């Protein structure tokens, strides 16, 4: 693409990625921190905003692409990943970000996550996990803890929560991290690392809902309980160790990179390019495709 | 000598029925004949019943005809499962395998007296020459070659080509089986002469099927992305592109479900590429959410629905035209999506090109309503000249517009220049949420109203596209015949037959079904006193759709049948004749001076 001409990295600052739209989020919402962390990660990477496509589904957090200067797509509930994959495959030169809430990613769109992982298309998927449905005013989400009383579970939830970390590790995700706006430096860092990872990267962000969330999920409480994986001397190349830590989802708040595959596998778009290089020289023009219909003796 | 013959053959899945039909069509086409080959199967993956019907003609035909001239039953149980799809009548020559031990006067076709019934030791000949009953289809090819007087050298060449990899011995046996059939036919002339008349002078045709041709047309149209999910009877489109699209720099994604398939297509379109998805009714039900998104985000895409019997799983292997109302109306909100329908497999090429052009021009999803018949039948076609194809590209913002780009700018036409990621200055937010001109989310009533108006009015010029309608006959004819899709192939022939018989009838076949072009229909109906709308669905969906938008004359009747119940040209002509008689009686009774 002729227009893919990034300025030198040092020319970009976080505010180059901030749009003029005023967020609709409640004051104190965790998502403010997430979007700030994304600005900072993008500034460090230094790609021009027009070379970035940022896709989301529906929900409070899915408003996020509109608050950036990237090409944004605030699509429909649960379908951000299929759209993001189509964009990346159509133009692998783009930096493709995908974001949404826990309902978007693990309930209505849950079926897409596994397949995005196994295709290993180079997309960074950020889930703002707040264990509640905020935009529809406080119903159970797939990551709500059992027993939680909400608008849709006045008598308490009877279901166990999804464990997003174990889910994506189980499907073979090559890069899995967790962050929180309670640690802005750490959050910006894992987002940047996820974007730099050459393949599908998953980042779970504990982003509290200040309106419908629980007291122990607020940033102040998170600050007290978060445990940086660096300090724990966790080996992020050890997938089983990552799964072991992931099992504590809901009880402990580990932040940092749980798993980074030491030898990244091939991406879908890399394999596609190999195929293009092998096959495109075999045809002269698009009209060649009609030859199969010609009658041959 | 015959200019038009319909051959039907049925047996069990392992009998090579379909490959026999294809060999016959190819051999005849190489000699210059025209033909239409339809295949029909039971739902089983292996075994089960299998059949073909092949109409061979000295001129181009658009349907697979009515009653069979020649019926071939390898066994009666399987043959009978096809019922009305393989109709035997008084003019039919019935050939069946004598190993069925059924006497010619006891064949299980109640109430029918075929012209001739001939038991032939097909399996016996196959074993004696080919060494196994697997050569039965080759024996039948020999029989047909002999009785029809066609394709002898071509079929032998075909046998050699097809079996060459299996070794000289296999080829030799197959040739022997073919000659055994040929010799049998020469020694047992039929009572009714079935020899084909000389073919037209010009040869060099294409043999196409609707699904493959749709996929190929997409490549010619510049399609660079396909996303979809396997579903009968559309999967051949995905198969074809899975082999071919890479050669032209495109990408094919077999998605995890129908929603993700079209979702990836929406993404590819947002990224600036022409993109296609294909499915059948159940998949259409799942894709409607994304169709709505593409409409409000004003993103071009083409969605092919190869219709089958519905609702729900319905009849996956049999065609129907019952998705029209769904195609026109299924997504929620105030929306128009263009719906196109090809009338034949050959027509799939221009229709697919048109679909991409409309999608790009109007920045909209476009639906192609194909069906199992058009999608999977093979037919002879004129060679396609890709260099004559005119392609339309989406309106891109000019350099100057990118200085202060406004994605959804209100314009006179309702069409706004569209950028894509990678285009500097074109950055915008696409969304399923109602938005203002800049793409910013809004819940403002006035803005919603204006945006709806923008998205709807842009289609006004489309309704003026008379070239998307087949209109024939005298403008002042009092009888009208309307049909669409694959069944229009029967209606066009019925129109020709009725005109030859002196009926004052005219024909209207919309290839653009939605939005409904009020003006085209009103003009057509101006002279119409009575008429007939013919379609392959139970509710008369086109008839009902027209009544929503147009003043349909009260004398218009319907001929509508559920899928898997064939409609024939003769049947349409019969109805037209009845309607014509009724019209004459009506005139006769009209009080004078009125």
Boltz contact constraints between the chains, C-beta under 6 A:
constraints:
  - contact:
      token1: [A, 1]
      token2: [B, 422]
      max_distance: 6.0
  - contact:
      token1: [A, 3]
      token2: [B, 422]
      max_distance: 6.0
  - contact:
      token1: [A, 3]
      token2: [B, 423]
      max_distance: 6.0
  - contact:
      token1: [A, 3]
      token2: [B, 424]
      max_distance: 6.0
  - contact:
      token1: [A, 21]
      token2: [B, 440]
      max_distance: 6.0
  - contact:
      token1: [A, 49]
      token2: [B, 427]
      max_distance: 6.0
  - contact:
      token1: [A, 50]
      token2: [B, 424]
      max_distance: 6.0
  - contact:
      token1: [A, 50]
      token2: [B, 427]
      max_distance: 6.0
  - contact:
      token1: [A, 53]
      token2: [B, 421]
      max_distance: 6.0
  - contact:
      token1: [A, 66]
      token2: [B, 429]
      max_distance: 6.0
  - contact:
      token1: [A, 69]
      token2: [B, 427]
      max_distance: 6.0
  - contact:
      token1: [A, 71]
      token2: [B, 421]
      max_distance: 6.0
  - contact:
      token1: [A, 71]
      token2: [B, 427]
      max_distance: 6.0
  - contact:
      token1: [A, 72]
      token2: [B, 429]
      max_distance: 6.0
  - contact:
      token1: [A, 73]
      token2: [B, 270]
      max_distance: 6.0
  - contact:
      token1: [A, 73]
      token2: [B, 430]
      max_distance: 6.0
  - contact:
      token1: [A, 74]
      token2: [B, 431]
      max_distance: 6.0
  - contact:
      token1: [A, 74]
      token2: [B, 433]
      max_distance: 6.0
  - contact:
      token1: [A, 75]
      token2: [B, 432]
      max_distance: 6.0
  - contact:
      token1: [A, 76]
      token2: [B, 289]
      max_distance: 6.0
  - contact:
      token1: [A, 76]
      token2: [B, 293]
      max_distance: 6.0
  - contact:
      token1: [A, 76]
      token2: [B, 432]
      max_distance: 6.0
  - contact:
      token1: [A, 79]
      token2: [B, 263]
      max_distance: 6.0
  - contact:
      token1: [A, 82]
      token2: [B, 260]
      max_distance: 6.0
  - contact:
      token1: [A, 82]
      token2: [B, 263]
      max_distance: 6.0
  - contact:
      token1: [A, 82]
      token2: [B, 264]
      max_distance: 6.0
  - contact:
      token1: [A, 83]
      token2: [B, 263]
      max_distance: 6.0
  - contact:
      token1: [A, 83]
      token2: [B, 266]
      max_distance: 6.0
  - contact:
      token1: [A, 83]
      token2: [B, 267]
      max_distance: 6.0
  - contact:
      token1: [A, 85]
      token2: [B, 264]
      max_distance: 6.0
  - contact:
      token1: [A, 86]
      token2: [B, 264]
      max_distance: 6.0
  - contact:
      token1: [A, 86]
      token2: [B, 267]
      max_distance: 6.0
  - contact:
      token1: [A, 86]
      token2: [B, 268]
      max_distance: 6.0
  - contact:
      token1: [A, 87]
      token2: [B, 267]
      max_distance: 6.0
  - contact:
      token1: [A, 87]
      token2: [B, 270]
      max_distance: 6.0
  - contact:
      token1: [A, 87]
      token2: [B, 271]
      max_distance: 6.0
  - contact:
      token1: [A, 89]
      token2: [B, 251]
      max_distance: 6.0
  - contact:
      token1: [A, 90]
      token2: [B, 225]
      max_distance: 6.0
  - contact:
      token1: [A, 90]
      token2: [B, 268]
      max_distance: 6.0
  - contact:
      token1: [A, 90]
      token2: [B, 271]
      max_distance: 6.0
  - contact:
      token1: [A, 90]
      token2: [B, 273]
      max_distance: 6.0
  - contact:
      token1: [A, 91]
      token2: [B, 271]
      max_distance: 6.0
  - contact:
      token1: [A, 94]
      token2: [B, 421]
      max_distance: 6.0
  - contact:
      token1: [A, 112]
      token2: [B, 260]
      max_distance: 6.0
  - contact:
      token1: [A, 115]
      token2: [B, 256]
      max_distance: 6.0
  - contact:
      token1: [A, 272]
      token2: [B, 251]
      max_distance: 6.0
  - contact:
      token1: [A, 275]
      token2: [B, 246]
      max_distance: 6.0
  - contact:
      token1: [A, 276]
      token2: [B, 249]
      max_distance: 6.0
  - contact:
      token1: [A, 279]
      token2: [B, 246]
      max_distance: 6.0
  - contact:
      token1: [A, 279]
      token2: [B, 247]
      max_distance: 6.0
  - contact:
      token1: [A, 280]
      token2: [B, 249]
      max_distance: 6.0
  - contact:
      token1: [A, 282]
      token2: [B, 247]
      max_distance: 6.0
  - contact:
      token1: [A, 283]
      token2: [B, 247]
      max_distance: 6.0
  - contact:
      token1: [A, 286]
      token2: [B, 219]
      max_distance: 6.0
  - contact:
      token1: [A, 286]
      token2: [B, 220]
      max_distance: 6.0
  - contact:
      token1: [A, 286]
      token2: [B, 248]
      max_distance: 6.0
  - contact:
      token1: [A, 287]
      token2: [B, 386]
      max_distance: 6.0
  - contact:
      token1: [A, 289]
      token2: [B, 216]
      max_distance: 6.0
  - contact:
      token1: [A, 289]
      token2: [B, 219]
      max_distance: 6.0
  - contact:
      token1: [A, 289]
      token2: [B, 244]
      max_distance: 6.0
  - contact:
      token1: [A, 290]
      token2: [B, 216]
      max_distance: 6.0
  - contact:
      token1: [A, 290]
      token2: [B, 384]
      max_distance: 6.0
  - contact:
      token1: [A, 293]
      token2: [B, 206]
      max_distance: 6.0
  - contact:
      token1: [A, 293]
      token2: [B, 208]
      max_distance: 6.0
  - contact:
      token1: [A, 295]
      token2: [B, 29]
      max_distance: 6.0
  - contact:
      token1: [A, 295]
      token2: [B, 30]
      max_distance: 6.0
  - contact:
      token1: [A, 295]
      token2: [B, 205]
      max_distance: 6.0
  - contact:
      token1: [A, 295]
      token2: [B, 207]
      max_distance: 6.0
